[in-house]
Amino acid sequence: MSKNKKKHTLPNIPAETLLRLRLDGLWQNPNMPGQTVEQIESDLQTVVRGGKPDQIINVMLAAFGAAPAQAKTQLESVLPHWIARQNYLDALEALLHNDKFPAELRPIVEEWLTALGRSARVAAENRVSTFHSAYEVHDEWQTAVIVLWYSNRQRSRARGMNFLIDRNPPWYGALKEIMLLENKMPRQLKERYVDIWGQRGQTMTPIDAIEAKRLVITALTDSLARQIRLPDELILFREQFFEHILTLPDAADTPRFTVDDFRAASQTGQSAEEIARFEKKVGRRIVGDDGQEIFIDANLANKMMEWDRDFWDEEAEE
């Protein structure tokens, strides 16, 4: 009597999924920080064998983005040169040009390409920019910056971010708060958030993408230096910030600010919201003409703001 033999088949796992599992196994291993460059490269060479360059680079960048901070630091000194030796730079540039990886990794990839002699700036400029417009208004105490970007392919809708930068202590130029603007027609956003400043006696000035990024990034570096944590709303909507603002072109004096700097500024320091609540409920500090700090009681400060609003409302009615 013959026995029926069961046929065992292996699951058909896509090559990209299998590669990602193997890379995660390597780079999320707690023992990885103790490995040498040669060990890391040898393991990498083994797991990518047989893959296509664009497939390897795409999965590798995703796994790199998910790696622990210590592993990521170690990989940054290994991956660029390994990619160059494998002749994968063309694949890396193609992914950069076509936006085929998370926006938060773009600055890192641009740094790698620049370090290896490739023109990352050309690749970055060849992509279609989402930038619509930017505006700025300031006085001796605060600066407001609004950046708008297109939110659909037809460029009929836009979103944006409104940044408030405070120059009084303890901020000294740090980012105080931000607001993500809703998805509307660009004209509607401009009327609601830009033109309204004219009713307060202060007109917002149009600025280009380079100046907008310089103002915002300078505020973020000041937040990090002053040990004031970035506003919760910016942390929540960081993907939009990475994609539409961090990728804007730099001025010659724009401070260097990476995704890792953003993470550090998101995790350390005093809460921006706590400081703002203290100012609203207890009081705030300003710097007088003589350079000395002056404490203003919250009740008086809030009353002064009401008087200011009433004054401009009356001016607008006239």
ABEGO torsion letter per residue (X at the ends): XBBBBBBBBBBBBBAAAAAAAAAAAAAABAAAAABBAAAAAAAAAAAABGBBAAAAAAAAAAAAAABBAAAAAAAAAAAAAAAAAAGAAAAAAAAAAAGABBAAAAAAAAAAAAAAGBBAAAAAAABBBABABBBBBBBAABBBBBBBBBABAAGABBBBBBBBBBABOAAGGBBABBBBBBBBBAAAAAAAAAAAAAAAGBBBBBBBAAAAAAAAAAAAAAAAAAGBBBBAAAAAAAAAAAAAAAABBBBAABBBBBAAAAAAAAABEBBAAAAAAAAAAAEBBBBBAAGBBBBBBAAAAAAAAAAAAAAAAAAAAX
